Each structure stands twice: as structure tokens, then as C-alpha cells.
Amino acid sequence: MDADSTSQANSGGSSNLNSPESIAKLKSLLRAKDDTQRFVGLALLKALLDDPVVQQDEETVQSFWASLSPVFLDRLLRTGSKSSQKNAKEMLDLAVSVLHTFATLLPDSAKRNPRFLGRIPGLVTAVLYSSEETTVLILQILYTLVSSQEGAKTFVEVEDISSLTEIAPSHAQVLDILSFAWLNAMTMTEDSSSLANQIDSTIQNLVSSFTGTDAVTLLEFLGYFLRNANSMMVPRQPKWLKNVVKYIQNLATSRPTPQARSAYTSAAAALLQTCPTEAPKLLFSENKKDEKAFSYLFINLLLIDIRSSIPTLLEQLNKPEYPKVSRRLASAFDIIAIFVGYLIRSLEDESLETFIMPPENLLNLRKGINETMSVTAEYLRDRWDASVAGAMGLHPDARAGVAETATGSHHTLAWDSKEDTANEDPFILSAVRALAIWLREDENDTLRKEATGLMDMFMELYQSDSHQKVDFRSPVLVALEGLITLKEGRETFLAHNGWQILSRDLVTNFQHSSPSSLEAAASRATDIVRILLPIVEEEVGGIPEAWMDLITLVAALDFSGQDQPPLAVQEALLAVLQLSCTVLSEATQGMRRRYNHSIAAINGLAAQLARHIEASGPLHEMMADVLATMNRISSK
């Protein structure tokens, strides 16, 4: 193939190509054994496929695709990738242009076929040698192909994709290609270790490629990918973690733009969740002797972002920008929650000689977090009211508008999101989770009193049937731990049927758990007992008889046919028995007589559990106390 063949093709492009005779001749050129004729045919085909009439004829387009030789296309891509070859660039440009056109016109089934997917390795290699315009086309083709599972599988089997990582800083679509390919491949790969190694090494190469840049697009990519990836495919202590944290630190301390703020917030949250051991140390503990430690500045920036953004969030619920804003704020809440947990652990760690930051900075952060959580509680109240009582379906202008009436000016009726209602919104989960841990860990009675106004919301979220999408049960239990320390909190909890809701879940949690989920059920049962036990102990003048329903529920449990339960399950069952003992001890003699059969069944359950608990184990003494208490109650 030479310049003459190219000019020959160009001269043919000016004639009427879509006549039956021309189409037949074109197909014969594409099927010819001579590469020069094939090249001419390919050039004519490109001109013909630009015709809108031909583009609408799916059968003709597919017949042309069938006439093309995959081997010839691969040869063009390889030859075009050799800069010393005469007319190499023209060959590469033409091959890519034709493939791009077919990627647009062919049906999805054809793009999932090996005939097309087999071109992926050649396209990846060609990126290094293509012009800017052709590079953009290659990336668009790859993006289209890896959006299917078959294409993703083919892509991750390419051994060397360094050509893509090298151009990633200047071509953000490379990151989209990697994200699509890896996430799709995770759902069907048989060799998870190989994919995990590719992900790890490729991210390492990406981090190196972004040296000297602000790395905004890299952080956006990591935030999205790590949040959605299978955690088993991502290393817990990757070599690239320190450098990524440095990118976050540089970006957060350099007057970031809104896009940059969103990028480093999302990336930091994803790293903390993916690398729970190493990431907190790097983000929260470095330079702790510096009065302006990064962790102090970073958490302050997040708190300011939340406080300044959340007051206007309600009116943005059904605007196009809400998903992006809510994801950023959700990530900020996740970081705050993890920071508080890390801070508490560090304060309790006797091996640490100093705090992770100066005491005055900790006091300032405490004030900032309290202000932020107060604003958060106010937003949650408004959002929940909008979800429960708001008028859905209003025109957007009416939703955010102000009504002028005889009684004055006021906002129109509230509303909820048409995409995610409050009990299905991941942002609400992140906000509740951060508020909950702060209510438990910080002894701020003012904030706790304010949060008791959310009790109805907490109870409804706990009972929500959207657990598969967002599970509020654990954060609600954490919040209740803080709220029930106040008399107002206990009274509000009982007024909203909290006892009935948790006691019922305490038992059904065990009854409906499979062997694989039993330990998770045990963990929640222990948390529930941690809420109910202090309420019984603080009750003055005897317990209401309605609370005795717990005794009936516990009596229905049966573990006689099970093998040795794990220690966590033993501990949870023992906690349930301790709660039952406390309820029975606070009950009147008449109440206990009415529940004789249930008390006998609980005695049997205690005997079953005692057989599984080792005499030298950590639970033996508590088990002995339970047995003694039940014997005393039974003898009365």
C-alpha cells in the first residue's frame, strides 16, 4: 500500500457509491486478497458510511462489517503503529476511523462479538503512535466496547495497557475506560487474583503518570472506582496509597475549586473505607506535632463544606446537580464518622504518648463538629417531614418558590426526591451514621436533646424495608445509645414504640438468620440489648406489663439442634438472657406467675447455652449469674 492507493481511494469517494453496483464492487474490494485493493475498499467504505441514508440501513451496515477482514484491520493497526513505515499514519487513521464508525452504527450484539472485541489489543497499542484526533477516536471505541461484560473481559486480558496509563493525565476518558472495564470484569472473572494484580499495578502506574499535576481526575476516578469495587479485588496496603494521600493533601491545601473539593473528598472517603488500617494513619496522624496539622485543616474544610451546603440541599432534591452534591456531602460525612472513630480509639490507646493533634485543635474541632451535627439534625428533620408530609409531584418552580398569601409570604409545600426517597437515599444514611457516632461519643446533652426530636425518624428508618439498598439499623442503634442516656431520650423512645420495635427485632433477628448471617445477627442483637437493658434499669416503680412480651419472644428461641455456636453468638444469646433476667426481676410477682411457661422455656434455653460455654472461657461467670438469677426467679 502506498500514496497511489490512497489517492485512488480518494478519487473514488467523489462518485456515487451507494448504488447497488458500487456497493457490490466495494464488497469485492474488501474481500480481495490483495492488501492494496482492500485498502482502497476501506477508504471507499469510510466515505460511504458517512452517508446518512446508509447509516439508517442496518442490514447494509452489517453486510459491510461481515465483508471486512479482521486480520487486515489488525495488520493496519500494527503497521500504523510503526512510525518508520511509509504512510503508516494514514493507515492507522483510516483503520481507527472505520472501526469508530462501526462502533457507532452496529447493534450491541455485534459489538459483543469476538470479531469486534478482538481488535481491542491492537487499539490499546496504537494509542502511543496515533495523532491527537485518532487517539480520541480510539478511546471512544474502547469506552464503547468495555461497557459490555464481554468487552471488559477482553480488555482485562490485555497484558500491557501502559500506553493508556501514560496518556491518562491528558485524556480523562482513559480513567472511565479502566473503571468500566474493571467493574464489569469483577462480576464475571474466574481469575480474581490476576485481575486484582492488574488493578494494583495499573493504579500504581497511574499515580506515577500524574506526577506534577493536580491529579483531580485521578482522585475522581479513585473515589468512584473504589466505592463501587469488590473489596476483595483491592489491596488493603497498596504501595500507591501514600502518594495518593499526598495528592489529596496538596489539593486540599491549595485553594481548591469546587471540582477539586469534590474529587479529594470522594477519594479520601473511598480510601478510608478500602484501606481501614493504613489510610486513617496517613490522613489523620501525620505531622501531629505541627500546630497546623493536615488532619485539623482537612476536617475543618469538610465541616465548613457541610455547614455551607446542607441548608440549600432540600431545594435541590430534584435538580440535576443533586446526585453530585449529595455524593460529595455523603463522602464528607463518612470521613467525619471515620475520623471520630479513629480519634476515640487513639484517645483510648495507652501506647500513644501524645494526642494525634494539639489539645486546642481538638477542642476547636469538637465545637465545629457540634455545630455541624446540629445543622445536620435540622436538615434531617426537614427532609423527613418533606418525605412524610410533603406534596410530591409539584412543578419545580412551585417547590422552590414563595407563595404570597393574605397571611403573608411563605414557602410552598415541601417535597421529596423523585429518585431516592429519604429512607433510600445514601446521603441520608451517611448523615445519620455520622450524627449517630457523635451522639454516642460526645457527652453533649444539648445536641442529644435536639436529636431526640428525630426519634420518630429513627424508628421509621429502623423498620424500613429498604435494607438491601441502604441499611439504617446499625447507625440508628448507635444513635439510641447516646439518646437514652437522657430521661427525655428514654421517654421519647418509648413513646414511639421503641421497646416493641427493638424487642421484636431482637428475637426475629435470630429466628430468620441463616448460618452464614448468624454472626451479623448476633452483633445486632448485642447492640439492641445495649439499648434496652439501661431502659429497664432506669425504669422507676416497676415495668409496664407490655414489656413482658419480650419474655414470650425469647421463650420461643431454640438452639438445641445446633452445633457449638461461635463465641459472638454465645455472647449475644447470653446478653438476651441477661436482659430477660432483668425484665423478670423488675416485674411484679403477679406478672411472673402469668408467664410461668415462658420462664420455664427460658430456663431451658439457658441450660442449652450453658452446655456450650467453656468453664475456663470469658463468658462462664456471666453465664453462672444468669443461671442463678433464673433459679431464684423460678423458685419464687
PyMOL commands that set and color helices and strands:
alter all, ss='L'
color gray80, all
select helices_A, chain A and resi 3-12+20-31+35-49+52-55+58-67+70-80+88-105+108-111+114-117+120-129+132-146+149-156+162-167+173-186+192-209+216-228+231-233+241-252+258-274+278-284+294-312+314-316+322-348+359-389+396-399+422-424+426-441+445-462+473-483+487-495+498-511+515-538+545-555+567-586+589-594+596-612+620-635
alter helices_A, ss='H'
color red, helices_A
select strands_A, chain A and resi 402-405+408-411
alter strands_A, ss='S'
color yellow, strands_A
deselect
rebuild
show_as cartoon
